């Protein structure tokens, strides 16, 4: 029985860890701190991704305006 619990929690932690890495990489691409957003994604995985995507859109618009 403990093997099934170990497999279940290992799978859950792996999925959450994927959100953390994705949030960190997305933050790094937008010029924000990788490790800060990695830690934020530990507690708010989906919400942190939504916030970063919204910030990424405004960041690209600002950077394209500053180049012109």
C-alpha positions in Angstrom: 0.0 0.0 0.0 2.8 2.4 0.8 4.2 1.9 -2.7 1.0 3.3 -4.3 1.1 6.3 -2.0 4.7 6.9 -2.9 3.9 6.7 -6.6 0.9 9.0 -6.2 2.8 11.7 -4.3 5.8 11.4 -6.5 3.6 12.1 -9.5 1.9 15.0 -7.8 5.2 16.6 -6.9 6.6 16.0 -10.4 3.6 17.9 -11.9 4.0 20.8 -9.5 7.7 20.9 -10.2 7.0 21.2 -13.9 4.9 24.3 -13.2 7.8 25.7 -11.1 10.3 25.2 -13.9 8.0 26.6 -16.5 7.3 29.7 -14.4 11.0 30.2 -13.8 11.9 29.9 -17.4 9.1 32.2 -18.5 10.1 34.8 -15.8 13.7 34.6 -17.0 12.6 35.3 -20.6 10.7 38.4 -19.5 13.7 39.7 -17.5 12.5 38.8 -14.1 14.1 36.7 -11.4 14.1 32.9 -12.2 14.3 31.8 -8.5 11.8 34.3 -7.2 9.1 33.1 -9.6 10.2 29.5 -9.1 9.4 29.9 -5.4 6.2 31.7 -6.0 5.1 28.9 -8.3 5.6 26.5 -5.5 2.7 28.0 -3.6 0.6 29.3 -6.6 1.5 27.2 -9.6 -1.3 28.0 -12.1 -1.9 31.6 -10.9 1.8 32.4 -11.2 1.8 31.2 -14.8 -1.2 33.3 -15.6 0.4 36.4 -14.0 3.7 35.8 -15.9 1.9 35.4 -19.2 0.0 38.7 -18.7 3.2 40.4 -17.7 5.0 38.9 -20.7 2.5 40.5 -23.1 2.8 44.0 -21.7 6.6 43.6 -21.6 6.9 42.8 -25.3 4.7 45.7 -26.2 6.9 48.1 -24.2 10.1 46.8 -25.6 8.8 47.0 -29.2 7.7 50.7 -28.6 11.1 51.6 -27.1 12.9 50.3 -30.2 11.0 52.6 -32.6 
